[in-house]
Every structure is written in structure tokens, then in C-alpha cells.
Amino acid sequence: MTTTIFIEKSQRFANRNLINEIANSVFGSDEKAAFSEEFVPVRCRVPYPKSEQFANYLLNSPRLLWAIQYDNTTVGFILIGDIPHRNAMGISINHEYSRKGVASEAFSQIKSHSEISYPVFGYTSVRNINAQRFMESIGFKREPENIDFCGENSYKYKLE
């Protein structure tokens, strides 16, 4: 069963253990990091130690953050922040839970959260077919213009 936990920015340091669980779920091993960053240009990947660096990013940067849990195990996150552009959604899931509907169910739980202001934007590499399908399956529409994200030709998606 998929659940999401909203972590308010003011409560992130008090929830450091959950933040660490999120970071470990997607960057806690070389295999997890390779899956999470497969389509991320080298110069924009999370630096080593990846899990620790990503946890620090989650503590300080995103405006909105949710942990994704499956059967009470933290397996990923959804965030909304201003990187690479204002009101951009980021999402990642542990490779063992990918393509099982967990991320889609998590997004359906948070999409009407009162603090989300629309439109929300998403970006994915033109090479990442699975991410493109995911974005479209949760209601994002591809915009006509592409963006350059760290040297990677990427599609821009919008959800109103």
C-alpha cells in the first residue's frame, strides 16, 4: 500500500530520520544512485557521498516535500522547488518499486494538496522514455519547446 507523508519545511530538521530514509532509498547504494541518475548529465549528478549530500539538499532546498512509502518502507520522494525552473516537480523512486504504480499512486495522493500552486512543471531527458510516459500518465502535457538541463536536451511538461 502506497502512502505519502508531507514534510513541512519548518519540520525537516525534526524529521531528519525520515529525510535520511528518503535519501537512502534513492542514493543509498551505487545501484540505487545509478538508477536515479541514469538520465542525469554527469555535471548535475549528486556529489559523493550521495545519500548524505542529497539529504542535505532535501533539508534546505525544496519548497514542498513528500516521502513516498510502500508498506511502511520509504521508497522515494516527490518535491516541488525552483530548480531547474520555478515550480518544478521532482520525483524519484527506488529502482525495486519502479513501474509498479507506486509513484503514480503517490502523485494522485498529493496533487490536490493545498500548498501546491499550479501550473507545476516537470522536465525529463528526451532519452528517458519511461519518465516521459510517467509524466503523461499523471496528467502532464508536453510543452512545444525543449530546455537545456545541464547540457541535456530535455522535454518540458506542464500540469495546470
N, C-alpha and C positions, 0 to 999 in steps of 0.2 A: 504494500500500500504506500503510495506517494503522499508526502506531506511537505509543506513549506513552512519555514519559520522566518518571520520578518525580524531583522536585527536593526533597531534604530541606531543612527549614527552616535547618539549620545550614550548608547549602551554597549558599544562594541568592545571597549576595554574590559567591561564587566563580563562580557561573553567571549573572552579570549579563547577559552577551550573550544567553543563551537567554531570560531574563526579558524583555529588551528585544524580542526576536523575538516573544514571546507578545503583549506589549502592542501592538506594531506590527501584528500580524496582525488584531487586532480593533478597534484605535483609531488606526491609523497614517494615516488619511485621514478626511475628513468623511464620505465614503460608507461606510467601514467602521464608523465610530462611529454613524452614523445607523441602520445595520442592527442593531448590537449593542444600541442603546438605544431602539429603536423603541417598545417597550412599557414603558420605564422612566420613571416620573414625573420631570418636569423637575428637581425639587429633589433627586433622588437620582442624577442622572447624574454621570459622572466629570467633574471640572472641567478646564478648559484649563490647560496643554497636556495633552490627554487621554492620549496614549501615555505620556508621562513620569509623569504622576500615577498611572496605572494600574500602571506598572512599580514605582513606589514602594510601592503597596498590595501587590502580589504579593511584594515582597521581605520585607515585615514582617507581614502580617496572616493569610493562610490557614494553618491547621494543616497541611493536606496540599495538594500542588500537583503537577499533571502538565502537561507540554506535550503537545499533540497535533500530530503531524507526519504529513504525507501526502507520499509520495515525497521524503522528506528536507527538506521545507519546513514550517516551523512555521506551523500554520493555526488554532490555538486553544488552549484550556486546559480542564481540569477542576480544581476546587478543592473542598475541604471546610473550612469555617470556622464561625464562630459569629455570622455576620451573614446574614440578619436574625434568625435564631434559632440556638440551639445545634445543631451537627452538620448544618449546611445545605450542600447541594451547589450549586455554581455552575458553569455550563458556557457557553462561547461559542465560536463558530467563525466564521472568516472567511466573509463572505457568498458568496464564489465556491465554497465547499465545502459550503454548506448543502443539506440534503435530498438528500445523495448517500451517506448511510450512514456517513460518516466519524466523526461524533460517537458514533453507536451502537456502532460497532466499537471506538472508543477506550474507551467506558464498559465494554464487555464485557472489555477487557483489564485494567482496573483494579479491577473490582468485588469481586474476592476478595483485594485487597492486604491484607496482614497488619495494617496500621496503621488501616484503616477500622473504626470501631466502628459497629455498627448498633443502632437504626434510623438511617437517613440521611433527611433531609427536603429537599424541593425546593419552590420557590414560583414561581408564574408568574401573570402578569396574566390575568384572566378574558377579556381581549380577544385573548390570544395563542394562537390555536387550534393553530398549528404546534408551539409549545412543549408544549402540553397533550398532543398526540399523541405527541411525542417522549418525554415523561416516562412515559406509559403503555406505550409500545413497549419501554422498557428495564426495565419491571417495577415502576415506582412506582404506588401506589394513591392515588387522590384521597381525602383526608380529608373528613368531612362539613362541618367548619367552614372558613370562609374567613378570611383575615387581611387586615389593612390594612398595605400596604407603601408607606410614603411617600405615603399618600393614595390609593393604587391598590388597588381591590378585587382580591385575588389568591387563587388556589387554593393549598391546602397539599397536598403529596404526601408519601408515606412509603414507604420501602423497608426491609423487615426482612431 
